[in-house]
Structures are given as C-alpha cells and as structure tokens.
Amino acid sequence: MTYNVDVNWDDVAGVWCAVCDEIPLALESNSFDALIGKVKIAAHEVLELNGKMNDSIGLCFRTSHRENIA
C-alpha cells in the first residue's frame, strides 16, 4: 500500500508541513529533508502501532509551490 503525504511550506510559521490523513500523521520541520526523515520514522511507528505495517508500505510525497507575484 502507498500512502500519499502532502508537503507544503507554511509562510506564516516558517516551516515545512507534512500531512497524511490515511496514516494519520501531521508533522512540521524547518528543513524539507529533515521533515521527510521525520515522516518516514513516524509513519512506520504509527502504522506498526495500528497493526498496519507490512513489507509493501510506500510513501508518496506530494508538494506544490505557490507564489504571489503581484
């Protein structure tokens, strides 16, 4: 099973945010790379605690970038 993780930059808080309602999971970090690492660890732990961990678990990180230019 592959879980989709939405990753976005929060301008107000100045952090990257990752959310996956299916796991469930919500994390933030100042660094994109650090956030990805945190998500991998937390997703494994949450899925294991909920009895959903197996060898075919995948994470798909989805991000978008939006800027106001005017």
The first five atom37 places (N, CA, C, CB, O) and aatype in JSON, in Angstrom:
{
  "aatype": [12, 16, 18, 2, 19, 3, 19, 2, 17, 3, 3, 19, 0, 7, 19, 17, 4, 0, 19, 4, 3, 6, 9, 14, 10, 0, 10, 6, 15, 2, 15, 13, 3, 0, 10, 9, 7, 11, 19, 11, 9, 0, 0, 8, 6, 19, 10, 6, 10, 2, 7, 11, 12, 2, 3, 15, 9, 7, 10, 4, 13, 1, 16, 15, 8, 1, 6, 2, 9, 0],
  "atom_mask": [
    [1, 1, 1, 1, 1],
    [1, 1, 1, 1, 1],
    [1, 1, 1, 1, 1],
    [1, 1, 1, 1, 1],
    [1, 1, 1, 1, 1],
    [1, 1, 1, 1, 1],
    [1, 1, 1, 1, 1],
    [1, 1, 1, 1, 1],
    [1, 1, 1, 1, 1],
    [1, 1, 1, 1, 1],
    [1, 1, 1, 1, 1],
    [1, 1, 1, 1, 1],
    [1, 1, 1, 1, 1],
    [1, 1, 1, 0, 1],
    [1, 1, 1, 1, 1],
    [1, 1, 1, 1, 1],
    [1, 1, 1, 1, 1],
    [1, 1, 1, 1, 1],
    [1, 1, 1, 1, 1],
    [1, 1, 1, 1, 1],
    [1, 1, 1, 1, 1],
    [1, 1, 1, 1, 1],
    [1, 1, 1, 1, 1],
    [1, 1, 1, 1, 1],
    [1, 1, 1, 1, 1],
    [1, 1, 1, 1, 1],
    [1, 1, 1, 1, 1],
    [1, 1, 1, 1, 1],
    [1, 1, 1, 1, 1],
    [1, 1, 1, 1, 1],
    [1, 1, 1, 1, 1],
    [1, 1, 1, 1, 1],
    [1, 1, 1, 1, 1],
    [1, 1, 1, 1, 1],
    [1, 1, 1, 1, 1],
    [1, 1, 1, 1, 1],
    [1, 1, 1, 0, 1],
    [1, 1, 1, 1, 1],
    [1, 1, 1, 1, 1],
    [1, 1, 1, 1, 1],
    [1, 1, 1, 1, 1],
    [1, 1, 1, 1, 1],
    [1, 1, 1, 1, 1],
    [1, 1, 1, 1, 1],
    [1, 1, 1, 1, 1],
    [1, 1, 1, 1, 1],
    [1, 1, 1, 1, 1],
    [1, 1, 1, 1, 1],
    [1, 1, 1, 1, 1],
    [1, 1, 1, 1, 1],
    [1, 1, 1, 0, 1],
    [1, 1, 1, 1, 1],
    [1, 1, 1, 1, 1],
    [1, 1, 1, 1, 1],
    [1, 1, 1, 1, 1],
    [1, 1, 1, 1, 1],
    [1, 1, 1, 1, 1],
    [1, 1, 1, 0, 1],
    [1, 1, 1, 1, 1],
    [1, 1, 1, 1, 1],
    [1, 1, 1, 1, 1],
    [1, 1, 1, 1, 1],
    [1, 1, 1, 1, 1],
    [1, 1, 1, 1, 1],
    [1, 1, 1, 1, 1],
    [1, 1, 1, 1, 1],
    [1, 1, 1, 1, 1],
    [1, 1, 1, 1, 1],
    [1, 1, 1, 1, 1],
    [1, 1, 1, 1, 1]
  ],
  "atom_positions": [
    [[0.84, -1.18, 0.0], [0.0, 0.0, 0.0], [0.88, 1.24, 0.0], [-0.95, 0.0, 1.21], [1.91, 1.28, 0.68]],
    [[0.48, 2.23, -0.76], [1.19, 3.51, -0.81], [0.32, 4.59, -0.19], [1.57, 3.87, -2.26], [-0.85, 4.74, -0.52]],
    [[0.91, 5.35, 0.71], [0.23, 6.46, 1.36], [0.73, 7.77, 0.77], [0.47, 6.43, 2.89], [1.93, 7.97, 0.61]],
    [[-0.19, 8.66, 0.45], [0.13, 9.98, -0.08], [0.32, 10.97, 1.06], [-0.96, 10.47, -1.04], [-0.56, 11.14, 1.9]],
    [[1.47, 11.62, 1.07], [1.8, 12.6, 2.1], [1.9, 13.96, 1.42], [3.13, 12.22, 2.84], [2.75, 14.16, 0.56]],
    [[1.05, 14.89, 1.82], [1.08, 16.25, 1.27], [2.09, 17.08, 2.06], [-0.33, 16.91, 1.32], [2.02, 17.15, 3.29]],
    [[3.03, 17.7, 1.35], [4.08, 18.5, 1.97], [3.98, 19.92, 1.43], [5.5, 17.89, 1.7], [4.0, 20.14, 0.21]],
    [[3.86, 20.88, 2.33], [3.73, 22.28, 1.93], [4.53, 23.18, 2.85], [2.26, 22.71, 1.94], [4.78, 22.84, 4.01]],
    [[4.95, 24.33, 2.31], [5.65, 25.34, 3.09], [4.63, 26.28, 3.7], [6.66, 26.12, 2.21], [3.77, 26.8, 3.0]],
    [[4.72, 26.52, 5.0], [3.85, 27.45, 5.7], [4.61, 28.76, 5.89], [3.38, 26.86, 7.08], [5.49, 28.85, 6.74]],
    [[4.25, 29.77, 5.08], [4.94, 31.07, 5.15], [4.81, 31.74, 6.51], [4.39, 31.99, 4.08], [5.75, 32.36, 6.99]],
    [[3.65, 31.61, 7.11], [3.4, 32.28, 8.39], [4.28, 31.68, 9.5], [1.91, 32.17, 8.77], [4.91, 32.41, 10.26]],
    [[4.3, 30.36, 9.59], [5.08, 29.69, 10.64], [6.54, 29.52, 10.26], [4.47, 28.33, 10.95], [7.39, 29.33, 11.13]],
    [[6.85, 29.58, 8.96], [8.23, 29.4, 8.5], [8.71, 27.98, 8.62], [0.0, 0.0, 0.0], [9.88, 27.74, 8.92]],
    [[7.81, 27.02, 8.36], [8.17, 25.6, 8.46], [7.54, 24.8, 7.31], [7.72, 25.02, 9.82], [6.56, 25.23, 6.7]],
    [[8.13, 23.64, 7.04], [7.53, 22.68, 6.13], [6.54, 21.83, 6.93], [8.62, 21.78, 5.45], [6.82, 21.46, 8.07]],
    [[5.39, 21.53, 6.34], [4.35, 20.74, 7.0], [4.04, 19.51, 6.15], [3.07, 21.59, 7.22], [3.95, 19.6, 4.93]],
    [[3.88, 18.37, 6.8], [3.51, 17.14, 6.13], [2.25, 16.58, 6.78], [4.67, 16.1, 6.18], [2.16, 16.5, 8.0]],
    [[1.27, 16.21, 5.94], [0.01, 15.69, 6.44], [-0.39, 14.46, 5.64], [-1.09, 16.77, 6.37], [-0.32, 14.45, 4.41]],
    [[-0.81, 13.43, 6.34], [-1.38, 12.23, 5.71], [-2.53, 11.76, 6.59], [-0.29, 11.1, 5.52], [-2.31, 11.19, 7.66]],
    [[-3.74, 11.99, 6.14], [-4.93, 11.61, 6.92], [-5.1, 10.1, 7.0], [-6.17, 12.24, 6.32], [-5.69, 9.6, 7.95]],
    [[-4.59, 9.38, 6.02], [-4.76, 7.93, 5.98], [-3.96, 7.2, 7.05], [-4.35, 7.41, 4.62], [-4.36, 6.11, 7.48]],
    [[-2.84, 7.78, 7.51], [-1.99, 7.05, 8.46], [-2.52, 7.12, 9.89], [-0.57, 7.6, 8.43], [-2.55, 6.03, 10.47]],
    [[-2.92, 8.12, 10.53], [-2.89, 9.57, 10.37], [-1.57, 10.15, 10.86], [-4.07, 10.2, 11.12], [-0.9, 9.6, 11.73]],
    [[-1.21, 11.32, 10.25], [0.09, 11.9, 10.53], [0.07, 13.39, 10.21], [1.18, 11.19, 9.73], [-0.48, 13.8, 9.19]],
    [[0.67, 14.19, 11.07], [0.85, 15.63, 10.82], [2.13, 16.05, 11.53], [-0.39, 16.47, 11.33], [2.23, 15.97, 12.76]],
    [[3.11, 16.51, 10.74], [4.41, 16.9, 11.29], [4.88, 18.19, 10.65], [5.45, 15.78, 11.08], [4.38, 18.59, 9.6]],
    [[5.86, 18.84, 11.28], [6.46, 20.03, 10.69], [7.94, 20.08, 11.04], [5.75, 21.32, 11.17], [8.38, 19.49, 12.02]],
    [[8.69, 20.82, 10.2], [10.13, 20.97, 10.41], [10.62, 22.19, 9.65], [10.89, 19.69, 9.97], [10.0, 22.61, 8.68]],
    [[11.73, 22.76, 10.1], [12.33, 23.91, 9.41], [12.98, 23.5, 8.1], [13.36, 24.57, 10.3], [13.13, 24.34, 7.2]],
    [[13.36, 22.24, 7.97], [14.07, 21.73, 6.79], [13.23, 20.7, 6.07], [15.42, 21.14, 7.2], [12.62, 19.83, 6.7]],
    [[13.19, 20.79, 4.74], [12.45, 19.81, 3.93], [13.02, 18.41, 4.13], [12.5, 20.2, 2.43], [12.26, 17.46, 4.36]],
    [[14.34, 18.27, 4.05], [14.96, 16.96, 4.2], [14.73, 16.37, 5.59], [16.45, 17.05, 3.93], [14.48, 15.17, 5.73]],
    [[14.8, 17.2, 6.61], [14.54, 16.73, 7.97], [13.09, 16.27, 8.11], [14.85, 17.85, 9.0], [12.81, 15.29, 8.8]],
    [[12.18, 16.99, 7.46], [10.77, 16.61, 7.52], [10.54, 15.24, 6.89], [9.9, 17.67, 6.82], [9.81, 14.42, 7.45]],
    [[11.15, 15.0, 5.74], [11.0, 13.69, 5.08], [11.48, 12.58, 6.0], [11.78, 13.66, 3.73], [10.84, 11.54, 6.12]],
    [[12.62, 12.8, 6.66], [13.13, 11.81, 7.6], [12.2, 11.57, 8.77], [0.0, 0.0, 0.0], [11.98, 10.43, 9.18]],
    [[11.63, 12.65, 9.31], [10.68, 12.52, 10.42], [9.44, 11.74, 9.99], [10.28, 13.91, 10.94], [8.93, 10.91, 10.74]],
    [[8.95, 12.03, 8.78], [7.75, 11.35, 8.28], [7.99, 9.85, 8.15], [7.31, 11.94, 6.93], [7.14, 9.05, 8.54]],
    [[9.13, 9.47, 7.61], [9.45, 8.04, 7.45], [9.43, 7.31, 8.78], [10.81, 7.86, 6.78], [8.86, 6.23, 8.9]],
    [[10.05, 7.91, 9.78], [10.11, 7.29, 11.11], [8.73, 7.24, 11.75], [11.09, 8.05, 12.01], [8.3, 6.19, 12.24]],
    [[8.03, 8.38, 11.75], [6.71, 8.45, 12.4], [5.69, 7.56, 11.7], [6.21, 9.89, 12.43], [4.89, 6.9, 12.36]],
    [[5.71, 7.53, 10.37], [4.76, 6.69, 9.63], [4.95, 5.23, 9.99], [4.91, 6.89, 8.1], [3.98, 4.51, 10.22]],
    [[6.19, 4.8, 10.04], [6.47, 3.4, 10.4], [5.94, 3.09, 11.79], [7.99, 3.12, 10.35], [5.29, 2.06, 12.0]],
    [[6.2, 3.99, 12.75], [5.77, 3.77, 14.13], [4.25, 3.75, 14.25], [6.34, 4.85, 15.05], [3.69, 2.87, 14.92]],
    [[3.57, 4.7, 13.61], [2.11, 4.78, 13.71], [1.46, 3.56, 13.04], [1.58, 6.09, 13.06], [0.54, 2.95, 13.6]],
    [[1.94, 3.2, 11.86], [1.38, 2.03, 11.17], [1.62, 0.75, 11.96], [1.99, 1.9, 9.77], [0.75, -0.11, 12.02]],
    [[2.79, 0.64, 12.55], [3.09, -0.54, 13.37], [2.17, -0.61, 14.59], [4.56, -0.53, 13.81], [1.66, -1.68, 14.92]],
    [[1.98, 0.52, 15.26], [1.1, 0.55, 16.44], [-0.34, 0.2, 16.09], [1.15, 1.93, 17.09], [-1.07, -0.37, 16.9]],
    [[-0.74, 0.56, 14.87], [-2.12, 0.27, 14.43], [-2.25, -1.07, 13.72], [-2.6, 1.37, 13.52], [-3.31, -1.37, 13.17]],
    [[-1.19, -1.88, 13.72], [-1.22, -3.2, 13.11], [-1.34, -3.17, 11.6], [0.0, 0.0, 0.0], [-1.84, -4.12, 11.0]],
    [[-0.87, -2.1, 10.97], [-0.98, -1.97, 9.51], [0.37, -2.04, 8.8], [-1.67, -0.67, 9.16], [0.44, -1.82, 7.59]],
    [[1.45, -2.34, 9.53], [2.78, -2.36, 8.93], [3.04, -3.69, 8.25], [3.86, -2.1, 9.99], [2.81, -4.75, 8.83]],
    [[3.51, -3.63, 6.99], [3.93, -4.82, 6.28], [5.05, -4.45, 5.31], [2.75, -5.48, 5.53], [5.47, -3.29, 5.27]],
    [[5.53, -5.4, 4.54], [6.68, -5.17, 3.66], [6.37, -4.34, 2.43], [7.24, -6.48, 3.22], [7.3, -3.89, 1.75]],
    [[5.11, -4.11, 2.13], [4.78, -3.39, 0.89], [4.24, -1.98, 1.15], [3.76, -4.18, 0.1], [3.41, -1.49, 0.39]],
    [[4.71, -1.34, 2.21], [4.29, 0.03, 2.53], [5.18, 1.02, 1.78], [4.34, 0.29, 4.07], [6.4, 0.88, 1.78]],
    [[4.56, 2.0, 1.15], [5.3, 3.05, 0.46], [4.73, 4.42, 0.81], [0.0, 0.0, 0.0], [3.57, 4.54, 1.2]],
    [[5.56, 5.43, 0.67], [5.14, 6.81, 0.9], [5.36, 7.59, -0.39], [5.92, 7.46, 2.08], [6.43, 7.52, -0.99]],
    [[4.34, 8.33, -0.81], [4.44, 9.2, -1.98], [4.33, 10.63, -1.48], [3.33, 8.87, -3.05], [3.27, 11.05, -1.01]],
    [[5.44, 11.39, -1.58], [5.46, 12.76, -1.1], [5.01, 13.69, -2.22], [6.87, 13.16, -0.59], [5.6, 13.72, -3.29]],
    [[3.94, 14.45, -1.94], [3.4, 15.38, -2.94], [3.56, 16.8, -2.41], [1.89, 15.08, -3.25], [3.15, 17.11, -1.29]],
    [[4.16, 17.64, -3.22], [4.35, 19.03, -2.81], [3.99, 19.95, -3.96], [5.79, 19.27, -2.35], [4.03, 19.56, -5.13]],
    [[3.65, 21.16, -3.62], [3.37, 22.18, -4.63], [3.97, 23.49, -4.14], [1.83, 22.33, -4.9], [4.2, 23.69, -2.95]],
    [[4.21, 24.37, -5.08], [4.79, 25.66, -4.73], [3.94, 26.75, -5.34], [6.27, 25.77, -5.22], [3.66, 26.74, -6.54]],
    [[3.51, 27.69, -4.52], [2.68, 28.79, -4.99], [3.29, 30.1, -4.53], [1.22, 28.66, -4.46], [3.71, 30.23, -3.38]],
    [[3.35, 31.06, -5.42], [3.86, 32.38, -5.07], [2.96, 33.45, -5.64], [5.3, 32.57, -5.58], [2.45, 33.33, -6.76]],
    [[2.78, 34.49, -4.87], [2.08, 35.68, -5.37], [3.12, 36.57, -6.05], [1.35, 36.45, -4.2], [4.17, 36.86, -5.47]],
    [[2.85, 36.98, -7.26], [3.82, 37.82, -7.97], [3.32, 39.25, -8.13], [4.12, 37.22, -9.33], [4.04, 40.09, -8.66]],
    [[2.12, 39.51, -7.67], [1.6, 40.88, -7.74], [0.68, 41.13, -6.56], [0.85, 41.13, -9.08], [0.14, 42.22, -6.43]]
  ]
}
